[in-house]
Amino acid sequence: MILHRLQSEVSKHRINSKIFTAGMMVFFFVIFDGILMYLSPITISNSGISESLMGLILGSSSIAGMLFDIILCRTLKSTHYRSMFLFMFVLSMLFPIFLFGGNTVTIYFLTMAVWGFYYNFYNIGTLDFVERTNNPEQHTSNFGILRSFEGLGYFIAPFLGSLLLLIVHPGPKMILVLSIPLIISFFFYIRIRHSSTERKEYSGVARKDALSFFKEISLWKNIWSTIFPILLLTLIINLLDAAIWTFGPLFSENFGSVNNIPGGVFMTAYALPPILVGWSVGFVARKFGNIHTAHGSIALGSIILVIVGFITSPILLVFSIFIASFFFAIGWPAINAMYAEYIEKTPTLRKETETLQDLFTNFGDTGGPIVGGYMAQYLGFAHSFIALGFVGIIVATYLSLQRQIFR
């Protein structure tokens, strides 16, 4: 299905091959990033750091990202994709060096700061590239193409990360192996840097207006009172996902060793549905509506998480986490569509709405690793899945009882 989609897009955009060159850059870069995302909790935990502190360390990457967004994004003189991607590559080279080269809490916090910063450069650079080098009518399809390459990279990464642990000890050799996808990605970056034509009228990603503190808070308060249910959905779905990615790799490796199978299978199954669901989620949302789709998908996915905590069969366990991720993958687009509906009704509050969405996403990405780490340490893996599932069920049930999203 994915290859068919890419082939159809190739036929539509044969002349605009630069988006596929960029897609290959993204593909290899997120393989590099995804492997490190899988290895980070394992490496930190193996250094003797507790799961709870490990979760706090991982959550700090999102805090670094928020600080970047608040401070640097307002002061950057240029958001040109050439410089954004270059900064991304330079900082990303430091990530594995710090992660495998040091085993102190201070170094790990520094590692997470590097992670949060270079991922922001990745997001800004991707946005600028698509908007700077393509006509507006091509933006949606081109973002979709890049998302496909990104999804494939993150799908492959957990399995490769688990395989690397079996054949390479974390250290200089691991850094050398991880440099391979990064170098390949940089090669494609060089190609788009020298071959892409740009729109003359485009000046760059718009930076956030520097409103006064009290005016910003006042606008946020007004928006909050209207879309709080959507913000809470954003928070909970990101928190659940981040928590699973925190203790999931540890559970995955333990699960693999006990059952004599590749450890990355569990997290690979969790990473697969977002790639598959994206093509058909629109049909579900049209049939049930975005609100019911979001509530139902989070509730059903959370119920499956509870079931995961009771399963001992390897096959059923992999299948169950796949189904849970499948429902969550349906929820994300539905939630984003609800934001789009609100922005369409109140276009003058677009920037403030997007800022709140980003803020609650970061809250979830920060709280998820902290909650997941504490649960893994004090509850164990099985009970952590159960507890997360009940949290999702409670929130989804509460929100489903609210008759109106927009008042």
Stockholm file with secondary structure:
# STOCKHOLM 1.0

chainA/1-407         MILHRLQSEVSKHRINSKIFTAGMMVFFFVIFDGILMYLSPITISNSGISESLMGLILGSSSIAGMLFDIILCRTLKSTHYRSMFLFMFVLSMLFPIFLFGGNTVTIYFLTMAVWGFYYNFYNIGTLDFVERTNNPEQHTSNFGILRSFEGLGYFIAPFLGSLLLLIVHPGPKMILVLSIPLIISFFFYIRIRHSSTERKEYSGVARKDALSFFKEISLWKNIWSTIFPILLLTLIINLLDAAIWTFGPLFSENFGSVNNIPGGVFMTAYALPPILVGWSVGFVARKFGNIHTAHGSIALGSIILVIVGFITSPILLVFSIFIASFFFAIGWPAINAMYAEYIEKTPTLRKETETLQDLFTNFGDTGGPIVGGYMAQYLGFAHSFIALGFVGIIVATYLSLQRQIFR
#=GR chainA/1-407 SS CHHHHHHHHHHHTSSCTHHHHHHHHHHHHHHHHHHHHHHHHHHHHHTTCCHHHHHHHHHHHHHHHHHIIIIIHHHCSCCCHHHHHHHHHHHHHHHHHHHHHCCSHHHHHHHHHHHHHHHHHHHHHHHHHHHHHSCGGGHHHHHHHHHHHHHHHHHHHHHHHHHHHHHSCTTHHHHHHHHHHHHHHHHHHHHHHHHCCCCTTCCCSCCCCCCCHHHHHHHHHHHHHHHHHHHHHHHHHHHHHHHHHHHHHHHHHHHHHHHTSCTTHHHHHHHSHHHHHTTTHHHHHHHHCHHHHHHHHHHHHHHHHHHHTTCCCHHHHHHHHHHHHHHHHHHHHHHHHHHHHHHHHCGGGHHHHHHHHHHHHHHHHHHHHHHHHHHHHHTCHHHHHHHHHHHHHHHHHHHHTCSCSCC
#=GC SS_cons         CHHHHHHHHHHHTSSCTHHHHHHHHHHHHHHHHHHHHHHHHHHHHHTTCCHHHHHHHHHHHHHHHHHIIIIIHHHCSCCCHHHHHHHHHHHHHHHHHHHHHCCSHHHHHHHHHHHHHHHHHHHHHHHHHHHHHSCGGGHHHHHHHHHHHHHHHHHHHHHHHHHHHHHSCTTHHHHHHHHHHHHHHHHHHHHHHHHCCCCTTCCCSCCCCCCCHHHHHHHHHHHHHHHHHHHHHHHHHHHHHHHHHHHHHHHHHHHHHHHTSCTTHHHHHHHSHHHHHTTTHHHHHHHHCHHHHHHHHHHHHHHHHHHHTTCCCHHHHHHHHHHHHHHHHHHHHHHHHHHHHHHHHCGGGHHHHHHHHHHHHHHHHHHHHHHHHHHHHHTCHHHHHHHHHHHHHHHHHHHHTCSCSCC
//
